[in-house]
Amino acid sequence: MLRKFHGLPGLLAGLLLMVLSVTGAVLALAPALDRASAVVPASGDVSVAELAGRVVAQYPGTEQIVREPSGKVIVYYSRDGQVGADLVNPLTGEGIAPYESSAFFGWVKDLHRSLMLDDAGRALAGVMAALMGLLCVSGMLLLARRIGGWKNLLRPFSGSGSKRVHAELARFAVLGLLLSALTGSYMSAQRFGLLPEASATGPGFPAEVSGGQPAPVGTLNALGNVDLGEFRELVFPYPGDPQDVYSLTTTGGSGFVDQATGELLQYQPRSEGSIVQQWIVSLHTGEGLWWLGLILGAAALTVPVLSVTGMTIWWQRRRSPGKLPDNADASLADTIILVGSEGNTTWGFARELHASLNKAGFHVHCSEMNALADRYPQASRLFVLTSTYGDGDAPASARRFMARLGNFRPGKALKFAVLGFGDRQFSNFCKFAVDVDAALADKGLSRLHTVERIDRCSSPQFREWGEKISEEIGVPLALDYSPLPPATVELELIERADYGLAVQAPTSILRFKAAEPGGWRKYLPSNHKTLPAFEAGDLLGVMPPNGQAPRFYSLASSATDGVLEICVRKQPGGLCSGYLHELRPGDRIEGFVRENPDFRPAKGSNPVILIGAGAGIGPLAGFIRKNTSRSPMYLYWGGRSSQSDFLYKPELRHYLDDHRLTGLNTAFSRSDERAYVQDKLRQDESAVRQMVSTGAQILVCGGRDMAAGVRQVIDDILKPLATDVKMLKAQGRYLEDIY
């Protein structure tokens, strides 16, 4: 509901908000430009009497002196029957340049205030300002919910693409946009009588004026007691009329000054309402606060990008696999399907189950696991189809499921069945599905069927599961689904470096490029597939021979490197690793890139601790290569022999020399020291603890056993800080890519 409350107004008002934001950003420059062209004496250096005396000496026909909030001093005068206005130097009274308001800024101001539609446009602009305020508040609530609470707002965000850009810009700009929206709404409400305006009543004309011989303006005591910084306007008396007076306006109030005695007459301080109103104008426009104007302008410039990324997110969500035809309302459905997926593969199976149940006459509601409702009043069957991410973690669309399960109130008739998707080569095969099954049972639900696990998206296994479910519900289901293979690109091996043969751990660094079409195809227009943008830490999916499911390898390169680089250890009996190790330069494979935005260093100056073993060094080396800002980055890495399998040795030495790598600590298990990476961490426990206490992020890549050992060591090191790996993970400061 909150997402709709945030998204729908943004979609409807996006174009108008972009117009108002761009014009607002342009107007925000005016205070800074005015300040740059103004001569501003130090506080206490110039009084109004001194200013007026200097100006009159240069402009005998002075009629009015005005000091704008920016500090610019303007004199309005008559000379030889002609009126004029000049910008003057308050230190000398001399003219700097003729003064006239900017036609360009005037046009932009009209467009910003009223969209060139007079009062109707002003009303519409006011509505847009109020709408922007609602978008800011709802957006921050969504952002806080996404990252796990307000306390995490300043921590690094995960993800990539439009969602990442939208979130980062929103965090940067929200306070400025909210301030502009609230002050703009307030001023609009005042203009149309929805809020009372402050009284503009000034002092009455003095009943008694001395009428004596006028004294030089520079000698008048009342003007001499006012600092230039407090001055706003001085209107001169009519020439030759001894009964007329000077009209003085300051930041604190207004009154009259006797031109003969210099006495202040009928002074009236400004009302509190007037002061508040002026502050609101200043906070909205930046008048008198040029630095604030620049901040508000920078915030306003994010609105076009926020609008475009917001519409992109909306469109992607509309096209997402979770949008199913004939999807029943959750409150009316008799069957619920919840989906946990990282790369959308599981959604294909969910769609097949949804269609089959619908065909059988059930009212089916399907959504992601993160959208678990508090209750499903009409449902008697709950199916959970979920993959497992990494080493037993929840996939992207199920990360909030366990938390939401605490508020779930199942009906007595609701029974459930969990189906897991994964790869049997992992020791924690479908672990998250098993955890979900146990959690639902602990919640008091009865099992419709025991948890089952699908290996590598096996269509026969899915069909067999459907047959078992058919027996349980008494309705035949024909689940026949084969996931489409991912769109692949032909890749050519251009270089390889081999290590580890002497210690029975053959490991190769393989570098590929997108292959050019060969034969007669090279004469056709170029329309072959190209690789998407990718970063170190993303995954290269390799299609092994004989039509097997793809295997994934962490990339050690970014798109800007011009190659796809992976580090592969040959596994005993490994189908894909053996296939890759047999390749020679010039050989070609089929592959594709899958984003892995949850495993990459956070931006900023905080230290990054990289921990790996064996081929797990691949993405870590890629992170170091891209550390051109020279942020503190430390690598702990373990191998077998420094002579045989010191992967990336020359590159790491180079990175140390040019300070992309701050520190390198290696451990070799088949050397004299017989050390593992965990041992090196314990040796450096004080330094590691100090870095974590100052905001360091830890990234771990390698085998499961190594990762488990590292977690234990880090937990031990962090005990004096009253924190642990679990807490760092929740903060996005402990990331793993393990296999």
Secondary structure, DSSP 8 states (H G I E B T S, - for coil): -HHHHHHHHHHHHHHHHHHHHHHHHHHHHHHHHHHHH-----TTS-BHHHHHHHHHHH-TTEEEEEE-TTS-EEEEEEETTEEEEEEE-TTT--EEEE----HHHHHHHHHHHHTTSHHHHHHHHHHHHHHHHHHHHHHHHHHHHHHTSGGGTTS-----HHHHHHHHHHHHHHHHHHHHHHHHHHHHHHHTTSS-----------S---------GGG-HHHHTSBGGGEEEEE---TT-TT-EEEEEESSEEEEEETTT--EEEEEE--HHHHHHHHHHHHHH-TT-HHHHHHHHHHHHHHHHHHHHHHHHHHHHHTSTT--TT---TTT-SEEEEEE-SSSHHHHHHHHHHHHHHHTT--EEEEEGGG--S--TT--EEEEEEE-BTTTB--GGGTTHHHHHTT----TT-EEEEEEEE-TTSTTTTHHHHHHHHHHHHTT-EESS--EEEETT-HHHHHHHHHHHHHHHTS-------------EEEEEEEEEEE-GGGT--EEEEEEEE----GGGGGS-----------TT-EEEE--GGG---EEEEBS--GGGTSEEEEEE--TT-HHHHHHHT--TT-EEEEEEE--TTSS--SSSS-EEEEEEGGGHHHHHHHHHT-TT---EEEEEEES-TTT--TTHHHHHHHHHTTSS-EEEEEETTSSS---HHHHHHHTHHHHHHHHHTT-EEEEEE-HHHHHHHHHHHHHHHGGGT--HHHHHHTT-EEEEE-
